[in-house]
Amino acid sequence: MGSGVRSPRGGRAEGRGVFEGEAMGQSTRQMTIGACLAMAMALVPTMTWAQATRGSLVGTVTDTSGGEVPGATVTITEVSTNIVATGVSNENGAYTFPNLKDGRYRVAAELAGFKKVVRENVQVDVNTTIRVDFRLEPGDLAETLTVTAESPALQTDRSDTGRIIQGEQIAAMPLGFGRNFQGMLATVPGASRPFRPHSEFFNSQDSLSSNVNGQSRLANNVMIEGIDNNQKTGLLSVIIPSAEALETVAVTTSNYDAEFGRAGGAVTNATIKSGTNQFRGSGFWFGNNEKTQATNAFVDRTLAKERQKPETLYNQFGFTFGGPIMKNKLFFFGDYVRTNDDFGRVNRYVLPTADQRAGNFSGSSVPIYDPLTGDPATGANREQFPGNVIPANRISPIAQKILAGVPLPNIQGAGSGQINYQDTTIRERRTDGFDAKINYQASTKDQMSARYSFMRPTATEPGNFSNDIGGPYQGGFIGTGVNTSWSVAGNWVRTWTNSLVMDVRTGVMSYHNEALIATIGKNTASEIGIPGANLDTYTSGMTQININQGINNNNPIAGFSASLPWNRGETTVDLSTTVTKLAGNHTIKVGGTYRHNRDYLLQTQDQGGPRGVFNFSASQTGSPANAASQTNINNPIAAFLLDRPSGAGRDLAVIQEPGTVHSAVFAFVHDKWQVSPKLTVDLGLRHEYYTPLVGIETQGGLSNYDPSTNTLRVSGYGDVGDAIGVKSNWKNFNPRLGLSYRFDDKSVARAGYGMSTIPFGDNTYAFNYPVKQNNQFNAANAFVPPTGVSMAAGFPAPVVADIPSNGIIDVGADARLRNASYAYFPSNLKEGQIHSWNVAFQREIGYNFTAEVAYVGNHGQDIIQRLNLNAGYVLGADNLGRPQFASTGRTADTIAFLPYHTDYHSMQVKVDRRFRNNFLVTNSYTLGKGESYDAGDSNGTINTPADIERSWGRTSNDRTHVFVSSFVYGLPWRTDGIVGWLVNGWQVSGLFTAQSGTALDIQMSGALLRAPGNTQRPDMNGESSIQGGIGVGKTWFDTSVFSDPAANTFGNLTRNGAGIDGPGYVNLDGSLVKRFGMGAKYGEFRVDAFNVTNSLHANNPNTTYGNAVFGQINGSYGERLVRFGLKMVF
C-alpha cells in the first residue's frame, strides 16, 4: 500500500462541435432502447427490487369482550377512485392489506351476528403502516355504525424514524429554489437545513441536499415513486418534480425496512399525484423582481445603485390536470411548469491595486524579498527589494497582460487584504419540466401505472470581468450549461389471492449535462503568451491563475474553473419485484432488484483543468525569518508579478472514452410479525452485490496505479482484468430488526437496528494515464518554483500513449510521467457499511398533538476516504519526505481510496399536530454530534496524512442544535356579505428555523511546515471566546490566542478542534394566502416572504491564521425576498 501509511483510529450552450456530438448521440440511443426495455420488463416478474412505494393497512377485529373475531370480512375503498379490495381476518382476528396505493380510504368490517362498522377518512401514505382496529357489537348485520375520524396519529407498527410530508403542506409552504419540495427536509429530525451544492451548471435543476444523522449528503437516496433519481454518486437529484404535482414525500432516516437500499442518510420517496373520478386541476404563477428584495447588508452603498442591487426577474408558471379516462378504472394526471429565473448577484472581491500592479509595495511594512537572493533550499538570508519596490524590468509582461483584463478596485478606503471591488451580474436560467401519469385498474386483481417525467434547465453565467480573462466569479464557472433529464417508470400490482400479492416495477432514469466556458474556441492563453496551454477547442480559453493566501476564497484571479468544459451523461435502468405473503400473524415480503448504470464523463479537472493552472504563494517572496511575509497578501501578488509559481499543473484531453459501467443485484426478505395486538416485530435481511466498475471501453477504459511497483495497469490488456484488479465483494449482508410496542391507544415505544451498504461514490474513479493525462509540477521546497515551470515557459506537449501488450506502463521509464498524479484503488476495495439504531417513545398529548423523543445514532464502517500516499510524511523534509521520492523520484500525489469510520449520536424530538380544524404544525429538535476524518462528504480527503489522527473531529456540517417548526393555519373568521368577502378565506403558513453554527477549522500557511500535502494549523494558547463582531475590522472570535507553531512541527490544533462555532442561523419564511371561493373550486392570491424579519445571516468568518481579515465576517446571504403568487384550482 506504500510506505508511511498510518492506521486509522481504532485500528480503527450546446457545443456539440467540441465533443463531436458523441454523448448526445449515445444519450438519444439510450433513451429509445432504455425506455422500450423498461416498459417491456414492467410486464415480467423478474427477481428485482421494491422500494416501499406503497403503504399498508393492518388491524385486529375483536368483539365487545376483547375476544378475537376470525372470519370477519374487511372491505377497503379508495374514495377518489372507488376502487375496492376485500380481505378476511385470520384465526387471531388480524387482517392486513399490503401494497396499497396512497390515498384516503373507507374501511368496513362485518360478520353475521354483528353490526357492520365503517371507518371513514383513513389516510394511507407511501411507506407507512396504518392500524385500524375494529370492535364489533352484537346485532343485525343490516345495522351500520359509521365512525368519521382522522387516521391514527401514532406510529404503532413500524420502528423507523423520519416523516411523511403531505402534498397539501408542501404546496402551502413558502419554498425557494424554484419552489423545490426538498426544502421541507428541514422539518425532519436529524436533518440539516437543506442547501444547494455545486455549480450553477452542474446543478441547474436546483437540487437541494441535507446532511442527515451526521452522514454525508452522498449517503442520501432520492427516488420518484421507487425509481432511482440520483446522479450515480448521490451528488444530486436528477429531476425535481413541481411542488404542485406532489401527493406525498416519505422520508426515512433510520432503521430502514429491508426493502430500502443505499440507506445511510435519508431515503426520500416522492409520489406524483394520480387522477381520480373527478376532473381536477390548477393553474399557477409565482414571481418577483429586485424591488421586492432587500439589499445585502455588506454592499458598499457609496457606489452607483446598479452596483449595489442588480436587476432580478423571476417568473414561474404552469398547470396540473387530472381525471378519469374511464371512471372507476382508468385515470390520468399531468403537470407542466416553466421557470424564467434571471437572478442578480452582488459580487465582492479583493483585487490588486494600481500600486501593487506596478510592483510598488512601499506602503506595506511587510518586506517583499527578492527570490533570486539567499539560500534557495531554505529561503534564508534573502534580501528585501530596495524600497519594497520590484524593478519594472523584473515584472512579467504576461502578468501585466492578465492584469489589464482585471478591473481596478472601486471601493475607497479598503485596507490591505480587504474587499475593495464590487459589481453585479445577472445569471439567466430557463427551465421546462413536466410529468405525465396513467393509473389503470385492469381487473379486480390487477393494477397498473406508468409515468414519464422530464426536466431541462439552461443556465448562463456572464462573469464580472472580460469574458476573455475569466476571473473569480462563482469560482470561474463562467459560460453556459444545458441539462436534459428524463425518467420513465411502469408498475404492475397483481393480487393472486387474498394472501399473496406481487408488485413489479421498472424504470429508466437518464440525464445529459453539457457545460462550456464563455470563450470556447478562443485561444486566450496563447494570445497572452502562455505556450502550450491551448492545443485545441477543448483546451481553449484562459489558463487559471490563483493568487493564494485565501484571497477571494481561493477562487482564481483569472481563468476559468478547472471543471469546464464537461460533457456528462448517465443512464440507470431499474427492474424490481416484491412478493408479499400473508401467513397467520406474519406478513412476509421477498424481493430484489437488478440495476444497471452507464456513466459517461468527459471532464479533466484534477490538476488545474485542460487549460492548466499556476499557483502563486507568499513563500516565493517571503522569508522564514519573517512570519508576516508568509501570510501577507502582498507577497503572493509579488510572486505573480515575478512569474514565480509555487506549483502548476494541467489536465490533458482524454484518449479513451471516459466512463464506467456497472450492475447491482439486491435481494431481501422481511417478516412483519404481529406477535400480539400490542407487539410488532420486524425481522429483515438484505443483501447487496455491486459489480466492480469497468470502463465503457473495456480495453483501455480504466487505469490503476500500483505504488508498490510504480506502474500503471491498463484494463483489458494482458493479464490486467477489465476491473483493474478490484475484486467483487459478496459480503454485503444487512440485517434489520425493529420492535414496536403499544402500551395503550395513546403510547407506543419503538426500537430498531439495521445495517446499510453505501456504494462507492466517486465519479472519476481510475481515470489515470492514459485514460486521462495530467502534469503536476511541485517545487523542491516552498521557496523555489518547480524546475523550469513558469507562465513564460508554459506547458509541455502531451505524452502520446503507448500501451504495452501486457497493459503495464512503467512510470519510472518516462520522466514525463513522473510529474503526473495518480489514483490507487486497492484490490480489496469494498463498499462502506453504516450501522444505525434508534430507541423512541411516542405519546398522544391531547388537542391532536403527539410528542416523540428518540435516541438516534450510527457508526460508519469502511467509509471510503482519500489519503495521499505520497504526501510529506517527514515534517521539515519537503519533497525528501515523500515516501516515493527516494525510490522513484516522484513528487506528484498518489491518492489512495481507503476505509475509515464515522460516528454520530443524537437526541431527536418531535411535537406535531395533524391537520384538523384548519391547523397543522410540526416541530422538530435535534441535539447531536457527528465526527469523521474529513469535512463530512464521502470520499473526502484526509488533510494531515503525516498524522491521520489530527484529522479526526466534528464533521464540518455538524450543528449541535437544530430546531425547525412548520405551520399552516386557516384563520377562523367567517361572515357573510361584502365583509365576508374581505375577511373569509385567509391562511398563514411558515417555516421557522433556529440552529447553531458549524465548527470553524483554523488553518494557516504550510510553508514552514515543509511537508507537502499536509494542512498546517496554528498553536492555540487557551480558549477563544466568541466576540460576535461582524463587519470590517471586527472579529467574530478572539484571535489573540493563536500563534505560530515552531518550524517543521504541526500546531497543537486539530481539524475543527478550536471549539469555536460560526454564526448560527435564525430564519422565518412565511406565506399569507387569500382564498376566493369555496369547496373544490377557488382562486388564491398569496404573498411569500423569505426571511420575513430580514435577519442578518452572516457567513462564517475567515479562518486562515495570518490573513489580513482573520476572524472577520465580511459577507452575508439570504436577505428578505417577497414573492407574489396566483393560483386557480378547479
Secondary structure by P-SEA (a helix, b strand, c coil): ccccccccccccccccccccaaaaaaaaaaaaaaaaaaaaaccccccccccccbbbbbbbbbccccccccbbbbbbbcccccbbbbbbbccccccccccccbbbbbbbbbcccccbbbbccccccccbbbbbbbbbccccccbbbbbbcccccccccccbbbbbbcaaaaaacccccccccccccccccccccccccccccccccbbbbbbccccccccccccccccccccccccccccccccccccbbbbbccccccccccccccbbbbbcbbbcccccccccccccccccccccccccccccccccccbbbbbbbcbbbbbbccccccccccbbbbbbcbbbbbbbbbccccccccccccccccccccccccccccccccccccccccccccccaaaaaaaaacccccccccccccccccbbbbbbbbbbbbbbbbbbcccccbbbbbbbbbbbbbbbbbccccccccccccccccbbbbbbbbccbbbbbbcccccbbbbbbbbccbbbbbbbcccccccccccccccccccccccccccccccccccccccccccccccccbbbbbbbbbbbbbbbbbccccbbbbccbbbbbbbbbbccccccccccccccccccccccccccccccaaaaaaaaaacccccccccccccccccccbbbbbbbccccccccccbbbbbbbbbbbbcccccccccccbbbbbccccbbbbcccccccccccbbbbccbbbbbbbbbbbccccbbbbbbcbbbbbcccccccccccccbbbbbbbccccccccccccccccccccccccccccccccccccccccccccccccccbbbbbbbbbcccccccccccbbbbbbbbbbbbcccbbbbccccccccccccccccccccccccbbbbbbcccbbbbbbbbbbbbbcccccbbbbbbbbbcccccccccccccccccccccccccccccccccbbbbbbbcccccccccccccccccbbbbbbbbbbbbbcbbbbbccccccccccbbbbbbbccccccccccccccccccccccccccccccccccccccccccbbbbbbbbbbbbbccccccbbbbbbbbccccccccccccccccccccccccccccccbbbbbbccccc
